[in-house]
Amino acid sequence: MKASEVFTPGRYPVHTYVDDHLQEKKTQLLDTLDAGAMLVSISGPSKSGKTVFIEECLGRTSLIQVTGAGVTQASDLWMRVFDMIGTEIPAGIARADSTQTTVGGKGSVEGGIFVAKGQAEVSIDKGNANSQTTSASLASDCLQLLIRELANTDLVVFIDDFHYIPTDIQIEVARQIKEAIRNNVKFICASVPYHADDVIRSNPDLRGRVYSIDFEYWGGEILKKIAYKGFRELGVGYRDAAIENLAAEAAGSPQLMQY
């Protein structure tokens, strides 16, 4: 077995996953999703293991992962979701979407998890007097299709980097999320700590419907377990002092510890 198969920065760590300190958070996540009608908001520093944690808790094939990057209207997110789960887009939505934006980028499967790639490529006809009406109709139609496809299923929409969405668009996205979770669509939003409340600020009506789980950087003793598990898997000898140095240089990040 290669070292790159054991230590896997940026990918799911099959052989070196450590979650001793995350059991309470796992219980909170699963209980909240089972209860329904709640949005789970996960915040934590970059590279603190949020995505891997969610993959481990829910199973990577249950997640539909999209990113806030490149979103210029709420329907951009949902069109990415539809693309990844293979939803046939009704002609009315397709026509409305073509008059508003052209979204570039394809979804792909990496390690069993759906990932949307690429930036949105936008072309808006501001001279069209009906553009605002068309946009509202598109948003409503996409929301209804999203509910029809995902309500009462085990699939979870995971919006990573929610804070990348422009503030004015966050308002519409949050409104649609509120309606979708009322209809038993499951959502998780992830962001960095100083943007953890963006989704609530975008729609105060979500207060009481959001369960927050906060991540922090990992302690040195937890990080060292990654090295111990990996070196044993590889049959590699090690010195405790060397692992101490690796944990210190990882600066609290499990991803950097994998590197």
N, C-alpha and C positions, 0 to 999 in steps of 0.2 A: 504494500500500500504506500502511496506517495504522501509526502508531508502536506502537499496541497489538497489532498483528499480528506485530511484530518483537520487541519487548520484552514478554515474557509472564510476569510474576511469578505463581507458583502454577499455571502450565500448562507443558506441554512446549515448550521454546524451539526451534522448528523452524529459525529463521534465526540464532539466537545461541547455539547449543549449543557449549560449549568443554570439551574433555576431554583436552587435551594432557598434563596431569599425572595422568590417571586410567588410562592405558593398562595399567599393571602391575596395578592393581586389577581392571580388566576381564578381563584374562587369568586372574587368580586366581579370579574369580567363575565364569567359563565353564568353566574346568578342573574346579573343584570340583563344579559341577552335573553335568557330564558323567561324572565319576567315580561319582556316585551314593552313596547311603547316608550322606550328610553334610547337616547343617543349616548353612546360611550365616547367620551373625549379623553384621549391619552396624550399627555404632554411630557416632554422630557428633552434633555440636551441631545444634540445630534450625535449619532453613533452610540447611543446608550442602550440599544437592544430592543427598542419598541416593536419594530416590525417582526423580528425573529420571535419575540414573546407572543405576538398575536398569531403568527403562523403555528407555533407549537400548541397554543391553547385551542385553536379552532380547526386545525388541519388546513394545509395550504390549498387544497382543492375547494374548500368552502369559501375562500376569499376572492372577492372581485376587487382588485387593487387599482385605484386610479390616483392621479396626482392633481393637485391644484395648479400646477405649472401650466401656463398657456391657455387657461380658461378665460374666455371673454364673454360668455353668457352661460346661464345655468344649464342649458341643453347640451353644451359641450361635454359636461361630465357624463350625462346620461347616455349620450350617443356613444361615448367610449365604452360604457357598461354594456350597451346593446351589442356593440361590435365584438366584445370579448365573449359574451355568452351566446352569440349567434342568433340574436333576435332578428326576425324579419321586420324591417322598418316599413310601416304602412306608407302608401304613396303620398298621402296628405302631409305626413311629417317630413318625408324626404323632399317634397317640393318646397315646403316652408323653410327647411334647413338650407336648401340650396340658394334661397333668396337672401339668407342672412349671413351664413359663413360657410367656408369650405375648411374642413378640419383635416389636417394632415396627420400621419402617424398611424401605426398599426398596433394591435395588441398581439402579444406573444405569450407563450407559456415558458416560464423559467423555473425549473425545479418544482413543477406542479402548481405554481401560483400564477394567476392571470396578472399581467403587467401591461399598462398602457404606455406606449412610447411615442415620442415626437412632440413637437410644438404645434399649436393650432395655427393655421394659416388663414388669416381673416380677410374677407372682402365684403364690406357692408355698403349697401346702396343707400346713402343718407338722403338721396334725393327722392326716394320713394315715399310718398305720403302715407302709404299703408304699412311701412316698415315696422312701426311701433305695434300696430295691431297684429301683424304677422308674427312678430317676436313673442307677444303675449300668448297667441294661439299655439305657437310652437312649444312654449314652456308648459302650457297646460296639457297639451297632447303627450309630450314626453313624460311628464309626471304620471299621467294615467297609465301609460304603457309600462313605466317602471313599476308601478304598483301591481299591475296585472302580471308582470313577469316574476316579481320577487316576493310578493306578499305571501306569508305563511310557508316560506321555504327555509332551508338551512343555509342558503347563501347569504353572505354578509358583504355589504358594500364598504370597503375600507378606503376612505379619502385621506391620502397622505399629504402632508404639507398644505393643509387647508388655508394657511395664512398666505400662500402664494396667490390665491384668488383675489382680484381687485375688490376693494372694500364695497363698492356699490353693487358688485355682482354677488358678494357674500350674503347680502340681504335677501336676494331672491333665492339663492341656494338654501339658506337656512329656513326660509318659509316653506320651500318644497320638501326639505327633510322633515320638518314638523308634520306636514300632511302625510308623508310616506310612513313615518314611524307610527302614526295613528292607525295606519292600515297594515301594521305588522310587517313592515320592511325593516331589516336590521342594518344599522349603520355604526361605523366606528370612524372617528376623525382623529388624526394625529397632527400634532404641531409642536413647535418649540415652546418652552415655558412662558416667554413673554408674549406669546400670542395664544395662550391656552384658552382665553375667554372670548376669542374672536367670534365663534359661532353663536354664543349667547348674546354678545353685543349686537350681532347682526339681526337677531330676532329675540327680543326680551320674552316673547311668549314661550320660548324654549326653557325658561327657568322652571325647575322642577321636573323637567324631562331629560336632563343631562346628568349622567353619572361620570365624574372625573376620576381618573387614575393617573397619579403623578409618578414619573420616573426620575431617578437621580443617577449620577455617576456611580459606578460600582466601587466597593471597597477593595483594598488590595488582597485580602484573604479570599474573597470570592473570585477575583481575577486569576489568582494563582491556580485555582482548580481547573481552569481551562488548560493551562500548561501541563499540569499533572496528568489529566485524562488523556491529552493528546500524546505526550511522550510515552506513556505506558502503552497506548494503542500502537505506536510505532516501534516499541521495543528500544527506545533511545534512552541512554543513561543521562542523568542530569544532576546538577548541583543545586541545592536549595537557594544558595546565594544568587545564582544566575537567574532563577525564577523570580526572586525578590526584585532584581533589577528590571526584568521584563515587566512585572506588574507596576513598578514605579513609572517606567517610561510610557506605559499605556494610558496613564493619566485618567483612570476611571472608566475607560471605554472598552467594552468587550470586543468591539470590532478591531480596535487598534491592538488589543492583546492577541487576537488571531493573526494579525500581520506579523 
